[in-house]
């Protein structure tokens, strides 16, 4: 039994590129394939005569996947290590997308974050062996995530909310960005209101400057739920959404 390396990969960009990324590299289980998989060499093809071991793994086993029109998330595992060279090449093969990936060794022996944006990749995955400085590492990660990546996720999106049990929603046909704390960000109040009308949500907020404040959806933006609307909202969730959810990070 190998030690697993946990990775949570986010891809952000135009809908056409998100669609193409998923179509190119993601396959669902079925037939002889027992797991959902993300195929590294399909997304970043190897050069002629490059060994197949360049990425250390052919695929990642996808444990959870969900998306909006402009962002996709893959929570996956690989055995023993992570495909560092695959992440290093994402910016070259997918220049219109931005990526962030958290990496954590199952045994707590290494971890960190990789960010690819504007054609540049920063890899802050570190070994937790002798000489490791946790404070310095945390500062480096915080600086990177509060910089360009925060701008990508929130920059032109001054409205946000938190859907209930968002990990069950899978595919959401809205232009929304989201983070690992399950905040969803929108460009306009109209877009937020449309999302909220379809998916039960709470904690509506608006950003002024760098500060978030509680907000309310104006009456003009509210959509009264008819039986048809409620039926559509319920059908958007898979049946297992009725099962007891995992412990939320918000509690």
C-alpha positions, 0 to 999 in steps of 0.5 A, spaced: 500 500 500 503 506 497 503 513 501 498 517 497 500 525 495 493 529 496 493 534 491 487 539 489 488 543 483 484 549 481 483 551 473 481 558 472 479 561 465 474 562 459 469 557 459 471 555 452 478 553 455 475 550 461 471 545 457 477 543 453 481 542 459 476 537 462 475 534 455 482 533 454 484 530 460 479 528 465 475 521 464 470 518 468 470 511 471 466 506 467 468 499 463 475 497 465 477 504 468 475 503 476 476 511 478 475 518 475 482 520 472 486 526 470 491 524 464 497 528 465 500 526 458 494 528 455 494 535 458 501 536 457 504 532 451 511 529 452 516 531 447 519 526 442 523 521 445 522 524 452 521 518 457 514 516 459 516 517 467 517 524 466 511 526 470 512 520 475 505 518 474 500 517 468 494 519 471 491 522 478 486 518 481 480 524 482 476 523 488 472 529 487 470 534 481 466 540 480 466 546 476 462 553 474 463 556 467 469 559 468 473 554 474 474 547 475 477 543 481 480 536 481 481 533 488 486 527 486 491 523 489 498 520 486 502 514 489 508 516 493 510 523 490 506 529 485 508 530 478 512 536 479 514 537 471 506 536 469 505 542 473 511 546 471 508 545 464 501 547 465 502 554 463 506 553 456 500 548 454 494 552 457 496 559 457 489 562 457 488 558 464 491 560 471 492 554 476 493 553 483 494 546 486 495 545 494 500 538 495 500 534 501 504 528 503 500 523 506 505 522 512 506 529 513 513 529 510 512 534 505 507 539 502 506 546 499 502 550 493 504 551 486 501 557 482 501 558 475 499 565 472 501 569 466 506 564 463 510 563 470 510 557 475 512 558 482 513 551 486 513 552 493 512 545 495 517 543 500 520 537 504 519 538 512 525 535 513 531 537 517 532 545 516 525 546 514 522 553 517 515 553 517 514 560 519 518 562 512 514 557 508 508 559 511 510 567 509 512 565 502 505 561 501 501 567 504 504 572 499 503 568 493 496 567 495 494 574 497 498 576 490 496 574 483 492 568 485 487 573 489 487 578 484 485 572 479 479 569 483 476 576 486 479 582 482 473 584 478 468 580 483 466 584 489 460 580 490 460 573 494 456 568 498 457 561 500 452 555 498 450 550 502 453 543 501 457 546 495 461 540 494 455 536 492 453 541 486 458 538 481 457 542 475 454 549 476 452 553 469 454 560 472 460 565 471 463 564 478 470 563 481 470 559 488 476 558 493 477 552 498 473 555 503 467 555 499 466 562 497 463 563 490 465 570 487 461 574 482 461 580 478 454 583 479 449 582 484 444 580 478 449 574 477 449 572 485 442 573 485 441 568 479 445 563 483 442 564 489 435 563 487 437 556 484 442 553 489 440 555 497 446 559 499 447 564 505 452 569 507 451 574 501 457 579 502 459 585 498 466 588 498 468 595 498 475 597 497 479 591 501 473 590 506 467 585 505 461 587 508 454 583 509 449 585 504 442 583 502 439 581 495 435 587 493 428 585 492 428 587 484 433 581 484 430 576 488 426 570 484 420 567 487 421 560 487 415 556 483 414 549 484 418 548 477 424 552 480 424 548 486 424 542 482 430 544 477 434 546 484 433 539 487 434 536 480 441 539 480 443 535 486 445 528 485 441 523 490 447 522 494 446 530 496 441 527 501 446 523 505 450 526 511 455 530 508 462 531 511 464 535 516 464 542 514 470 547 514 465 552 516 463 549 523 
